[in-house]
């Protein structure tokens, strides 16, 4: 059963240009668009995605919100637990998937 859009958690994943190599700044926007397409299939019944460049280093790599209202990590953790996801494991899986996605993007 899919939740209404206003009740879904949004995962905001900010990607640093540097992880795409020395010319990363010229690739990061396109990479984020492609990464977004991969992530939208991950838990679509209760999760939305925003994959964007991390241009401001003061912003965290991951943020969570519901209906454009920011969530603390603790509140996001409680939300995810409702769907049998543990936030630390969930985040680790995202960061583990990133190198694979980068290799695919560059055709390696």
Chimera marker file (.cmm) of the C-alpha trace (Angstrom):
<marker_set name="trace">
<marker id="1" x="0.000" y="0.000" z="0.000" r="1" g="1" b="0" radius="0.5"/>
<marker id="2" x="1.443" y="3.322" z="-1.064" r="1" g="1" b="0" radius="0.5"/>
<marker id="3" x="1.243" y="6.336" z="1.215" r="1" g="1" b="0" radius="0.5"/>
<marker id="4" x="-0.110" y="9.677" z="-0.022" r="1" g="1" b="0" radius="0.5"/>
<marker id="5" x="2.701" y="11.947" z="-1.232" r="1" g="1" b="0" radius="0.5"/>
<marker id="6" x="2.312" y="14.325" z="1.714" r="1" g="1" b="0" radius="0.5"/>
<marker id="7" x="3.048" y="11.465" z="4.137" r="1" g="1" b="0" radius="0.5"/>
<marker id="8" x="6.121" y="10.068" z="2.394" r="1" g="1" b="0" radius="0.5"/>
<marker id="9" x="9.583" y="10.763" z="3.737" r="1" g="1" b="0" radius="0.5"/>
<marker id="10" x="11.884" y="12.598" z="1.348" r="1" g="1" b="0" radius="0.5"/>
<marker id="11" x="15.526" y="11.635" z="1.412" r="1" g="1" b="0" radius="0.5"/>
<marker id="12" x="17.724" y="14.532" z="0.319" r="1" g="1" b="0" radius="0.5"/>
<marker id="13" x="21.030" y="13.078" z="-0.853" r="1" g="1" b="0" radius="0.5"/>
<marker id="14" x="23.689" y="15.675" z="-1.614" r="1" g="1" b="0" radius="0.5"/>
<marker id="15" x="26.542" y="14.499" z="-3.838" r="1" g="1" b="0" radius="0.5"/>
<marker id="16" x="29.919" y="16.218" z="-3.722" r="1" g="1" b="0" radius="0.5"/>
<marker id="17" x="31.489" y="17.019" z="-7.075" r="1" g="1" b="0" radius="0.5"/>
<marker id="18" x="34.849" y="15.792" z="-5.759" r="1" g="1" b="0" radius="0.5"/>
<marker id="19" x="33.644" y="12.197" z="-5.612" r="1" g="1" b="0" radius="0.5"/>
<marker id="20" x="33.408" y="12.338" z="-9.425" r="1" g="1" b="0" radius="0.5"/>
<marker id="21" x="37.079" y="13.153" z="-9.862" r="1" g="1" b="0" radius="0.5"/>
<marker id="22" x="39.009" y="16.306" z="-10.732" r="1" g="1" b="0" radius="0.5"/>
<marker id="23" x="36.438" y="17.363" z="-13.346" r="1" g="1" b="0" radius="0.5"/>
<marker id="24" x="33.550" y="16.503" z="-11.050" r="1" g="1" b="0" radius="0.5"/>
<marker id="25" x="32.012" y="19.965" z="-11.046" r="1" g="1" b="0" radius="0.5"/>
<marker id="26" x="31.222" y="19.557" z="-14.747" r="1" g="1" b="0" radius="0.5"/>
<marker id="27" x="29.551" y="16.166" z="-14.126" r="1" g="1" b="0" radius="0.5"/>
<marker id="28" x="27.781" y="16.502" z="-10.779" r="1" g="1" b="0" radius="0.5"/>
<marker id="29" x="24.429" y="17.867" z="-11.998" r="1" g="1" b="0" radius="0.5"/>
<marker id="30" x="24.081" y="15.193" z="-14.683" r="1" g="1" b="0" radius="0.5"/>
<marker id="31" x="25.259" y="12.498" z="-12.276" r="1" g="1" b="0" radius="0.5"/>
<marker id="32" x="22.656" y="13.586" z="-9.710" r="1" g="1" b="0" radius="0.5"/>
<marker id="33" x="19.909" y="13.342" z="-12.330" r="1" g="1" b="0" radius="0.5"/>
<marker id="34" x="20.990" y="9.803" z="-13.236" r="1" g="1" b="0" radius="0.5"/>
<marker id="35" x="21.391" y="8.795" z="-9.591" r="1" g="1" b="0" radius="0.5"/>
<marker id="36" x="17.910" y="10.121" z="-8.865" r="1" g="1" b="0" radius="0.5"/>
<marker id="37" x="16.510" y="7.794" z="-11.529" r="1" g="1" b="0" radius="0.5"/>
<marker id="38" x="18.147" y="4.841" z="-9.755" r="1" g="1" b="0" radius="0.5"/>
<marker id="39" x="16.931" y="5.798" z="-6.300" r="1" g="1" b="0" radius="0.5"/>
<marker id="40" x="13.285" y="6.502" z="-7.153" r="1" g="1" b="0" radius="0.5"/>
<marker id="41" x="12.678" y="2.763" z="-7.248" r="1" g="1" b="0" radius="0.5"/>
<marker id="42" x="13.928" y="2.328" z="-3.674" r="1" g="1" b="0" radius="0.5"/>
<marker id="43" x="10.936" y="2.082" z="-1.311" r="1" g="1" b="0" radius="0.5"/>
<marker id="44" x="8.600" y="4.130" z="-3.558" r="1" g="1" b="0" radius="0.5"/>
<marker id="45" x="5.565" y="3.305" z="-1.409" r="1" g="1" b="0" radius="0.5"/>
<marker id="46" x="6.777" y="5.518" z="1.431" r="1" g="1" b="0" radius="0.5"/>
<marker id="47" x="9.861" y="7.374" z="0.171" r="1" g="1" b="0" radius="0.5"/>
<marker id="48" x="10.665" y="10.204" z="-2.230" r="1" g="1" b="0" radius="0.5"/>
<marker id="49" x="14.132" y="11.285" z="-3.328" r="1" g="1" b="0" radius="0.5"/>
<marker id="50" x="16.000" y="14.500" z="-4.046" r="1" g="1" b="0" radius="0.5"/>
<marker id="51" x="19.504" y="13.862" z="-5.321" r="1" g="1" b="0" radius="0.5"/>
<marker id="52" x="21.293" y="17.180" z="-5.678" r="1" g="1" b="0" radius="0.5"/>
<marker id="53" x="24.839" y="18.541" z="-5.813" r="1" g="1" b="0" radius="0.5"/>
<marker id="54" x="26.382" y="19.381" z="-2.458" r="1" g="1" b="0" radius="0.5"/>
<marker id="55" x="27.675" y="22.841" z="-3.238" r="1" g="1" b="0" radius="0.5"/>
<marker id="56" x="27.614" y="24.085" z="0.346" r="1" g="1" b="0" radius="0.5"/>
<marker id="57" x="29.883" y="21.995" z="2.595" r="1" g="1" b="0" radius="0.5"/>
<marker id="58" x="27.984" y="23.171" z="5.672" r="1" g="1" b="0" radius="0.5"/>
<marker id="59" x="24.977" y="21.140" z="4.526" r="1" g="1" b="0" radius="0.5"/>
<marker id="60" x="24.910" y="17.460" z="5.451" r="1" g="1" b="0" radius="0.5"/>
<marker id="61" x="25.153" y="14.784" z="2.801" r="1" g="1" b="0" radius="0.5"/>
<marker id="62" x="21.795" y="13.398" z="3.897" r="1" g="1" b="0" radius="0.5"/>
<marker id="63" x="18.695" y="15.169" z="5.141" r="1" g="1" b="0" radius="0.5"/>
<marker id="64" x="15.131" y="14.037" z="5.619" r="1" g="1" b="0" radius="0.5"/>
<marker id="65" x="11.790" y="15.802" z="5.359" r="1" g="1" b="0" radius="0.5"/>
<marker id="66" x="8.085" y="15.131" z="5.095" r="1" g="1" b="0" radius="0.5"/>
<marker id="67" x="5.947" y="17.446" z="3.003" r="1" g="1" b="0" radius="0.5"/>
<marker id="68" x="8.878" y="19.939" z="2.833" r="1" g="1" b="0" radius="0.5"/>
<marker id="69" x="9.173" y="20.039" z="6.636" r="1" g="1" b="0" radius="0.5"/>
<marker id="70" x="12.667" y="19.078" z="7.821" r="1" g="1" b="0" radius="0.5"/>
<marker id="71" x="13.017" y="16.094" z="10.124" r="1" g="1" b="0" radius="0.5"/>
<marker id="72" x="15.692" y="15.552" z="12.713" r="1" g="1" b="0" radius="0.5"/>
<marker id="73" x="17.707" y="12.398" z="12.188" r="1" g="1" b="0" radius="0.5"/>
<marker id="74" x="16.012" y="10.952" z="15.264" r="1" g="1" b="0" radius="0.5"/>
<marker id="75" x="12.536" y="11.557" z="13.815" r="1" g="1" b="0" radius="0.5"/>
<marker id="76" x="13.645" y="10.154" z="10.449" r="1" g="1" b="0" radius="0.5"/>
<marker id="77" x="14.949" y="7.078" z="12.271" r="1" g="1" b="0" radius="0.5"/>
<marker id="78" x="11.583" y="6.539" z="13.965" r="1" g="1" b="0" radius="0.5"/>
<marker id="79" x="9.771" y="6.952" z="10.655" r="1" g="1" b="0" radius="0.5"/>
<marker id="80" x="12.037" y="4.418" z="8.938" r="1" g="1" b="0" radius="0.5"/>
<marker id="81" x="11.690" y="1.964" z="11.830" r="1" g="1" b="0" radius="0.5"/>
<marker id="82" x="7.965" y="1.902" z="11.107" r="1" g="1" b="0" radius="0.5"/>
<marker id="83" x="8.944" y="0.326" z="7.757" r="1" g="1" b="0" radius="0.5"/>
<marker id="84" x="11.518" y="-2.010" z="9.314" r="1" g="1" b="0" radius="0.5"/>
<marker id="85" x="14.510" y="0.057" z="8.176" r="1" g="1" b="0" radius="0.5"/>
<marker id="86" x="17.340" y="0.918" z="10.522" r="1" g="1" b="0" radius="0.5"/>
<marker id="87" x="18.687" y="4.370" z="9.620" r="1" g="1" b="0" radius="0.5"/>
<marker id="88" x="22.393" y="3.564" z="10.061" r="1" g="1" b="0" radius="0.5"/>
<marker id="89" x="22.129" y="0.506" z="7.818" r="1" g="1" b="0" radius="0.5"/>
<marker id="90" x="19.996" y="2.408" z="5.297" r="1" g="1" b="0" radius="0.5"/>
<marker id="91" x="22.541" y="5.247" z="5.073" r="1" g="1" b="0" radius="0.5"/>
<marker id="92" x="25.476" y="2.852" z="4.846" r="1" g="1" b="0" radius="0.5"/>
<marker id="93" x="23.818" y="1.075" z="1.922" r="1" g="1" b="0" radius="0.5"/>
<marker id="94" x="23.382" y="4.411" z="0.131" r="1" g="1" b="0" radius="0.5"/>
<marker id="95" x="27.032" y="5.353" z="0.543" r="1" g="1" b="0" radius="0.5"/>
<marker id="96" x="28.130" y="1.834" z="-0.427" r="1" g="1" b="0" radius="0.5"/>
<marker id="97" x="26.108" y="2.086" z="-3.640" r="1" g="1" b="0" radius="0.5"/>
<marker id="98" x="27.669" y="5.412" z="-4.646" r="1" g="1" b="0" radius="0.5"/>
<marker id="99" x="31.018" y="4.089" z="-6.032" r="1" g="1" b="0" radius="0.5"/>
<marker id="100" x="29.135" y="1.524" z="-8.117" r="1" g="1" b="0" radius="0.5"/>
<marker id="101" x="26.907" y="4.268" z="-9.526" r="1" g="1" b="0" radius="0.5"/>
<marker id="102" x="29.940" y="6.431" z="-10.297" r="1" g="1" b="0" radius="0.5"/>
<marker id="103" x="31.580" y="3.545" z="-12.169" r="1" g="1" b="0" radius="0.5"/>
<marker id="104" x="28.378" y="3.014" z="-14.166" r="1" g="1" b="0" radius="0.5"/>
<marker id="105" x="28.131" y="6.716" z="-14.937" r="1" g="1" b="0" radius="0.5"/>
<marker id="106" x="31.657" y="6.792" z="-16.346" r="1" g="1" b="0" radius="0.5"/>
<marker id="107" x="31.202" y="3.433" z="-18.102" r="1" g="1" b="0" radius="0.5"/>
<marker id="108" x="33.838" y="1.605" z="-16.085" r="1" g="1" b="0" radius="0.5"/>
<link id1="1" id2="2" r="1" g="1" b="0" radius="0.2"/>
<link id1="2" id2="3" r="1" g="1" b="0" radius="0.2"/>
<link id1="3" id2="4" r="1" g="1" b="0" radius="0.2"/>
<link id1="4" id2="5" r="1" g="1" b="0" radius="0.2"/>
<link id1="5" id2="6" r="1" g="1" b="0" radius="0.2"/>
<link id1="6" id2="7" r="1" g="1" b="0" radius="0.2"/>
<link id1="7" id2="8" r="1" g="1" b="0" radius="0.2"/>
<link id1="8" id2="9" r="1" g="1" b="0" radius="0.2"/>
<link id1="9" id2="10" r="1" g="1" b="0" radius="0.2"/>
<link id1="10" id2="11" r="1" g="1" b="0" radius="0.2"/>
<link id1="11" id2="12" r="1" g="1" b="0" radius="0.2"/>
<link id1="12" id2="13" r="1" g="1" b="0" radius="0.2"/>
<link id1="13" id2="14" r="1" g="1" b="0" radius="0.2"/>
<link id1="14" id2="15" r="1" g="1" b="0" radius="0.2"/>
<link id1="15" id2="16" r="1" g="1" b="0" radius="0.2"/>
<link id1="16" id2="17" r="1" g="1" b="0" radius="0.2"/>
<link id1="17" id2="18" r="1" g="1" b="0" radius="0.2"/>
<link id1="18" id2="19" r="1" g="1" b="0" radius="0.2"/>
<link id1="19" id2="20" r="1" g="1" b="0" radius="0.2"/>
<link id1="20" id2="21" r="1" g="1" b="0" radius="0.2"/>
<link id1="21" id2="22" r="1" g="1" b="0" radius="0.2"/>
<link id1="22" id2="23" r="1" g="1" b="0" radius="0.2"/>
<link id1="23" id2="24" r="1" g="1" b="0" radius="0.2"/>
<link id1="24" id2="25" r="1" g="1" b="0" radius="0.2"/>
<link id1="25" id2="26" r="1" g="1" b="0" radius="0.2"/>
<link id1="26" id2="27" r="1" g="1" b="0" radius="0.2"/>
<link id1="27" id2="28" r="1" g="1" b="0" radius="0.2"/>
<link id1="28" id2="29" r="1" g="1" b="0" radius="0.2"/>
<link id1="29" id2="30" r="1" g="1" b="0" radius="0.2"/>
<link id1="30" id2="31" r="1" g="1" b="0" radius="0.2"/>
<link id1="31" id2="32" r="1" g="1" b="0" radius="0.2"/>
<link id1="32" id2="33" r="1" g="1" b="0" radius="0.2"/>
<link id1="33" id2="34" r="1" g="1" b="0" radius="0.2"/>
<link id1="34" id2="35" r="1" g="1" b="0" radius="0.2"/>
<link id1="35" id2="36" r="1" g="1" b="0" radius="0.2"/>
<link id1="36" id2="37" r="1" g="1" b="0" radius="0.2"/>
<link id1="37" id2="38" r="1" g="1" b="0" radius="0.2"/>
<link id1="38" id2="39" r="1" g="1" b="0" radius="0.2"/>
<link id1="39" id2="40" r="1" g="1" b="0" radius="0.2"/>
<link id1="40" id2="41" r="1" g="1" b="0" radius="0.2"/>
<link id1="41" id2="42" r="1" g="1" b="0" radius="0.2"/>
<link id1="42" id2="43" r="1" g="1" b="0" radius="0.2"/>
<link id1="43" id2="44" r="1" g="1" b="0" radius="0.2"/>
<link id1="44" id2="45" r="1" g="1" b="0" radius="0.2"/>
<link id1="45" id2="46" r="1" g="1" b="0" radius="0.2"/>
<link id1="46" id2="47" r="1" g="1" b="0" radius="0.2"/>
<link id1="47" id2="48" r="1" g="1" b="0" radius="0.2"/>
<link id1="48" id2="49" r="1" g="1" b="0" radius="0.2"/>
<link id1="49" id2="50" r="1" g="1" b="0" radius="0.2"/>
<link id1="50" id2="51" r="1" g="1" b="0" radius="0.2"/>
<link id1="51" id2="52" r="1" g="1" b="0" radius="0.2"/>
<link id1="52" id2="53" r="1" g="1" b="0" radius="0.2"/>
<link id1="53" id2="54" r="1" g="1" b="0" radius="0.2"/>
<link id1="54" id2="55" r="1" g="1" b="0" radius="0.2"/>
<link id1="55" id2="56" r="1" g="1" b="0" radius="0.2"/>
<link id1="56" id2="57" r="1" g="1" b="0" radius="0.2"/>
<link id1="57" id2="58" r="1" g="1" b="0" radius="0.2"/>
<link id1="58" id2="59" r="1" g="1" b="0" radius="0.2"/>
<link id1="59" id2="60" r="1" g="1" b="0" radius="0.2"/>
<link id1="60" id2="61" r="1" g="1" b="0" radius="0.2"/>
<link id1="61" id2="62" r="1" g="1" b="0" radius="0.2"/>
<link id1="62" id2="63" r="1" g="1" b="0" radius="0.2"/>
<link id1="63" id2="64" r="1" g="1" b="0" radius="0.2"/>
<link id1="64" id2="65" r="1" g="1" b="0" radius="0.2"/>
<link id1="65" id2="66" r="1" g="1" b="0" radius="0.2"/>
<link id1="66" id2="67" r="1" g="1" b="0" radius="0.2"/>
<link id1="67" id2="68" r="1" g="1" b="0" radius="0.2"/>
<link id1="68" id2="69" r="1" g="1" b="0" radius="0.2"/>
<link id1="69" id2="70" r="1" g="1" b="0" radius="0.2"/>
<link id1="70" id2="71" r="1" g="1" b="0" radius="0.2"/>
<link id1="71" id2="72" r="1" g="1" b="0" radius="0.2"/>
<link id1="72" id2="73" r="1" g="1" b="0" radius="0.2"/>
<link id1="73" id2="74" r="1" g="1" b="0" radius="0.2"/>
<link id1="74" id2="75" r="1" g="1" b="0" radius="0.2"/>
<link id1="75" id2="76" r="1" g="1" b="0" radius="0.2"/>
<link id1="76" id2="77" r="1" g="1" b="0" radius="0.2"/>
<link id1="77" id2="78" r="1" g="1" b="0" radius="0.2"/>
<link id1="78" id2="79" r="1" g="1" b="0" radius="0.2"/>
<link id1="79" id2="80" r="1" g="1" b="0" radius="0.2"/>
<link id1="80" id2="81" r="1" g="1" b="0" radius="0.2"/>
<link id1="81" id2="82" r="1" g="1" b="0" radius="0.2"/>
<link id1="82" id2="83" r="1" g="1" b="0" radius="0.2"/>
<link id1="83" id2="84" r="1" g="1" b="0" radius="0.2"/>
<link id1="84" id2="85" r="1" g="1" b="0" radius="0.2"/>
<link id1="85" id2="86" r="1" g="1" b="0" radius="0.2"/>
<link id1="86" id2="87" r="1" g="1" b="0" radius="0.2"/>
<link id1="87" id2="88" r="1" g="1" b="0" radius="0.2"/>
<link id1="88" id2="89" r="1" g="1" b="0" radius="0.2"/>
<link id1="89" id2="90" r="1" g="1" b="0" radius="0.2"/>
<link id1="90" id2="91" r="1" g="1" b="0" radius="0.2"/>
<link id1="91" id2="92" r="1" g="1" b="0" radius="0.2"/>
<link id1="92" id2="93" r="1" g="1" b="0" radius="0.2"/>
<link id1="93" id2="94" r="1" g="1" b="0" radius="0.2"/>
<link id1="94" id2="95" r="1" g="1" b="0" radius="0.2"/>
<link id1="95" id2="96" r="1" g="1" b="0" radius="0.2"/>
<link id1="96" id2="97" r="1" g="1" b="0" radius="0.2"/>
<link id1="97" id2="98" r="1" g="1" b="0" radius="0.2"/>
<link id1="98" id2="99" r="1" g="1" b="0" radius="0.2"/>
<link id1="99" id2="100" r="1" g="1" b="0" radius="0.2"/>
<link id1="100" id2="101" r="1" g="1" b="0" radius="0.2"/>
<link id1="101" id2="102" r="1" g="1" b="0" radius="0.2"/>
<link id1="102" id2="103" r="1" g="1" b="0" radius="0.2"/>
<link id1="103" id2="104" r="1" g="1" b="0" radius="0.2"/>
<link id1="104" id2="105" r="1" g="1" b="0" radius="0.2"/>
<link id1="105" id2="106" r="1" g="1" b="0" radius="0.2"/>
<link id1="106" id2="107" r="1" g="1" b="0" radius="0.2"/>
<link id1="107" id2="108" r="1" g="1" b="0" radius="0.2"/>
</marker_set>
